[in-house]
Amino acid sequence: MNLLNKYRNHLREQNVSKTTIRNYVSDIRQYYNFLLDSEGLTPTAVDDNIVDYLNPSSHRSYEHYLKQGDLSPSTIRRRQVALANFTNFILHFKGAEVINDTPNTSGQVQLLGSGFAGLLLAGLILILLVGVAIGINQGRSMLAYELKAEISTLGQVAGTTNP
């Protein structure tokens, strides 16, 4: 739970109120306990592998777990906000950023390093995505062209003309 101490210090540096710090740290401790119970991890394993559990699938499982208890909706919401804040802190603390901003069905979070290799990888990914987008648009153009030709052929067979 060494990360919790670093998180607490981070919140202090951000001039967050003492009450919010106490609540957020308590909320993240509850998330750790959830991981200890649901994943069968040790506290050290949670700290060492926390990035593996900061993903949409784990967050949804935790939300479902919270809703099974007798917590008020405002408490559940605060715990979700604390977890989102903690996730942002961990991603910055680990020197990484999320590459994939789309819904993630695998439960994995792919991280990008902050050094030159990470920058190079980001550039290659961007080039790949632009290439895919261009290919998709060209495919749509070909499909529209083929559709228009097919409609024209059908019109000729039926004895009508298309503008």
C-alpha positions in Angstrom: 0.0 0.0 0.0 3.0 2.2 -0.6 1.2 3.7 -3.5 -1.6 4.9 -1.2 1.0 7.0 0.7 2.2 8.5 -2.6 -1.3 9.2 -3.6 -2.0 10.9 -0.3 1.0 13.1 -0.8 0.0 13.9 -4.3 -3.5 15.0 -3.1 -1.8 17.2 -0.5 0.4 18.8 -3.2 -2.8 19.5 -5.2 -4.2 21.4 -2.1 -7.1 19.0 -1.8 -9.0 19.4 1.5 -8.1 17.1 4.4 -11.6 15.6 4.4 -11.4 14.8 0.6 -7.9 13.3 1.1 -9.2 11.1 4.0 -12.2 10.0 2.0 -10.4 9.3 -1.3 -7.6 7.3 0.5 -10.3 5.4 2.4 -12.1 4.8 -0.9 -9.0 3.5 -2.6 -8.2 1.3 0.4 -11.7 -0.2 -0.2 -10.8 -0.9 -3.8 -7.6 -2.6 -2.7 -9.7 -4.7 -0.3 -12.0 -5.6 -3.2 -9.0 -6.7 -5.3 -7.6 -8.7 -2.4 -10.9 -10.5 -2.0 -12.0 -10.9 -5.6 -8.6 -11.6 -7.2 -6.9 -13.4 -4.3 -3.9 -11.0 -4.3 -1.6 -9.9 -1.5 -1.2 -6.2 -0.7 2.2 -6.2 -2.3 0.8 -7.8 -5.5 -1.9 -5.2 -5.7 0.7 -2.4 -5.5 3.0 -4.0 -8.0 0.3 -4.8 -10.5 -2.2 -2.0 -9.9 -2.1 -0.9 -13.6 -3.5 -4.3 -14.5 -6.6 -3.6 -12.4 -7.3 0.0 -13.5 -9.4 -0.8 -16.5 -13.0 -0.6 -17.5 -13.7 -4.2 -16.7 -12.4 -4.0 -13.2 -14.1 -0.7 -12.6 -17.5 -2.2 -13.7 -16.9 -5.3 -11.4 -16.2 -2.9 -8.5 -19.2 -0.8 -9.3 -21.4 -4.0 -9.3 -19.8 -5.0 -6.0 -20.6 -1.6 -4.5 -24.2 -1.7 -5.6 -24.7 -5.1 -3.9 -24.0 -3.4 -0.5 -26.0 -0.9 1.5 -24.2 2.1 0.3 -26.0 5.3 -0.7 -25.7 6.3 -4.4 -23.7 9.4 -3.4 -21.1 7.2 -1.6 -20.9 4.9 -4.6 -20.4 7.9 -6.9 -17.7 9.3 -4.6 -15.8 6.0 -4.6 -16.0 5.9 -8.5 -14.7 9.5 -8.6 -11.9 8.6 -6.2 -11.0 5.5 -8.3 -11.0 7.7 -11.5 -8.7 10.2 -9.8 -6.4 7.4 -8.5 -6.3 5.9 -12.0 -5.1 9.3 -13.5 -2.5 9.6 -10.7 -1.2 6.1 -11.3 -0.9 6.6 -15.1 1.1 9.8 -14.5 3.1 8.3 -11.6 4.1 5.3 -13.8 5.0 7.6 -16.6 2.5 6.2 -19.0 -0.7 7.2 -20.8 -3.5 5.2 -22.3 -3.3 4.6 -26.0 -6.7 3.1 -26.6 -9.5 5.5 -25.8 -12.2 3.3 -27.1 -14.3 0.9 -24.9 -12.1 -2.0 -24.0 -13.7 -5.5 -24.0 -10.6 -7.4 -23.1 -10.1 -5.8 -19.7 -6.5 -4.9 -20.6 -5.1 -1.4 -20.6 -2.3 -0.8 -23.1 0.3 1.7 -21.9 2.7 3.9 -23.9 6.1 4.8 -22.4 7.1 8.4 -22.0 10.5 8.2 -23.6 11.7 8.3 -27.2 10.5 4.7 -27.9 7.1 5.6 -26.7 7.0 8.7 -28.9 8.1 6.6 -31.9 5.5 4.0 -31.1 2.8 6.7 -30.9 3.9 8.1 -34.3 3.7 4.6 -35.9 0.3 4.0 -34.4 -0.9 7.3 -35.7 0.4 6.5 -39.2 -1.3 3.1 -39.1 -4.6 4.6 -38.0 -4.5 7.2 -40.7 -3.7 4.5 -43.2 -6.6 2.4 -42.0 -9.0 5.5 -42.2 -7.8 6.2 -45.8 -8.3 2.6 -46.7 -11.8 2.6 -45.2 -12.7 5.8 -47.1 -11.4 4.4 -50.4 -13.3 1.2 -49.7 -16.5 3.2 -49.3 -15.8 5.1 -52.5 -15.4 1.8 -54.3 -18.5 0.4 -52.8 -20.5 3.5 -53.8 -19.1 3.2 -57.4 -20.0 -0.5 -57.6 -23.5 0.2 -56.2 -24.1 2.9 -58.7 -23.0 0.6 -61.5 -25.2 -2.2 -60.3 -28.2 0.2 -60.0 -27.5 1.4 -63.6 -27.4 -2.2 -64.8 -30.6 -3.1 -63.1 -32.2 0.0 -64.5 -31.2 -1.0 -68.0 -32.5 -4.5 -67.5 -35.8 -3.1 -66.3 -36.0 -0.7 -69.2 -35.6 2.5 -67.2 -32.8 4.9 -67.0 -31.2 6.5 -63.9 -30.0 10.1 -63.8 
